[in-house]
Amino acid sequence: MPATVGLLRDLTQVHLAKWGASERFADNVRLVVSELVTNSVAACPGRAIVFVMYAVVGAVVVEVRDPSERAPVHRPAGPGDEGGRGLQIVGALAESWGTRWPPGGGKVVWAKMTATC
């Protein structure tokens, strides 16, 4: 559900403000959240996803779990394409990111962002 992306982006903003994050850092984290959640919603329309965000020393980690077993795929995007750049954006803004397959199925796509990014 596309509304999920906006709701989780807003929730991210509220928590980052409570944690005292800079506006620039919060904007970058919100963008990464948008990209990861959009990918999960697109991969599993109508299915539940799980969003987790937590702070560690000097960084924020975002995790999105969905029931799909398929790894996210970088796909080339042309100048006129509206999609296809999400993982490039995540890679550019995150210190690190990746995918893991938890017991019970599905996948978790995560990104760690340092307060300096």
C-alpha positions as CSV (number, residue, x, y, z in Angstrom):
1,M,0.0,0.0,0.0
2,P,1.6,3.3,-1.1
3,A,0.4,5.2,1.9
4,T,2.7,3.0,4.0
5,V,5.7,4.7,2.6
6,G,4.6,8.1,3.7
7,L,3.5,7.0,7.1
8,L,6.8,5.3,7.8
9,R,8.7,8.3,6.4
10,D,6.8,10.5,8.9
11,L,7.4,8.1,11.8
12,T,11.1,8.2,10.9
13,Q,11.1,12.0,11.1
14,V,9.4,12.0,14.5
15,H,11.9,9.6,16.0
16,L,15.0,11.2,14.5
17,A,13.8,14.6,15.9
18,K,13.4,13.0,19.3
19,W,16.9,11.6,19.0
20,G,18.3,15.0,18.1
21,A,19.4,14.2,14.5
22,S,20.4,17.0,12.2
23,E,18.0,18.0,9.5
24,R,20.4,16.9,6.7
25,F,20.9,13.5,8.3
26,A,17.2,13.1,8.9
27,D,16.5,13.9,5.3
28,N,18.9,11.2,4.1
29,V,17.5,8.6,6.5
30,R,14.0,9.4,5.4
31,L,15.0,9.0,1.8
32,V,16.6,5.6,2.5
33,V,13.4,4.5,4.4
34,S,11.3,5.6,1.4
35,E,13.4,3.6,-1.0
36,L,13.5,0.4,1.1
37,V,9.8,0.5,2.0
38,T,8.8,1.2,-1.6
39,N,10.8,-1.8,-2.8
40,S,9.1,-4.1,-0.2
41,V,5.6,-2.8,-1.0
42,A,6.3,-3.3,-4.7
43,A,7.7,-6.8,-4.1
44,C,4.8,-8.0,-2.0
45,P,1.6,-6.0,-2.8
46,G,-1.0,-6.4,-0.2
47,R,1.3,-8.3,2.2
48,A,2.5,-7.2,5.6
49,I,6.0,-5.7,5.9
50,V,7.9,-5.1,9.1
51,F,9.8,-1.8,9.6
52,V,12.5,-1.4,12.3
53,M,14.7,1.5,13.0
54,Y,17.1,1.8,15.9
55,A,20.0,4.0,17.0
56,V,23.5,2.7,17.7
57,V,26.5,4.8,18.7
58,G,26.8,7.4,15.9
59,A,24.5,5.7,13.5
60,V,20.9,4.7,12.7
61,V,20.0,1.3,11.3
62,V,16.9,0.8,9.2
63,E,15.5,-2.7,8.5
64,V,12.5,-3.7,6.3
65,R,11.3,-7.3,6.2
66,D,8.9,-8.7,3.7
67,P,7.7,-12.2,2.7
68,S,9.6,-12.2,-0.6
69,E,12.6,-14.6,-0.9
70,R,14.0,-12.6,-3.9
71,A,17.0,-10.4,-3.3
72,P,16.7,-6.8,-4.3
73,V,18.2,-6.2,-7.8
74,H,20.0,-3.2,-9.1
75,R,18.4,-2.4,-12.4
76,P,19.6,0.2,-14.9
77,A,17.6,3.3,-15.2
78,G,17.6,5.5,-18.2
79,P,17.3,9.3,-18.0
80,G,13.5,9.3,-18.5
81,D,12.8,6.4,-16.2
82,E,10.8,7.1,-13.1
83,G,12.1,4.1,-11.2
84,G,15.2,2.0,-10.9
85,R,17.4,4.2,-8.9
86,G,16.4,3.2,-5.4
87,L,19.2,0.9,-4.5
88,Q,21.7,3.4,-6.1
89,I,20.3,6.0,-3.7
90,V,20.6,3.7,-0.7
91,G,24.1,2.8,-1.7
92,A,25.1,6.4,-2.0
93,L,23.6,7.5,1.4
94,A,24.2,4.5,3.6
95,E,27.6,3.5,5.1
96,S,26.6,-0.1,4.4
97,W,23.5,-2.0,3.4
98,G,22.6,-5.5,2.6
99,T,20.1,-8.4,2.6
100,R,19.7,-11.3,5.0
101,W,17.2,-14.2,5.0
102,P,15.8,-14.8,8.5
103,P,14.5,-18.1,9.8
104,G,10.9,-18.5,8.8
105,G,11.3,-17.1,5.3
106,G,11.2,-13.7,3.6
107,K,14.0,-11.3,3.6
108,V,15.3,-8.3,5.5
109,V,16.9,-5.4,3.6
110,W,18.9,-3.1,6.0
111,A,20.9,0.0,5.8
112,K,23.2,1.6,8.3
113,M,23.7,5.3,8.2
114,T,26.3,7.2,10.2
115,A,25.5,10.6,11.5
116,T,28.3,12.0,9.3
117,C,26.5,10.9,6.0
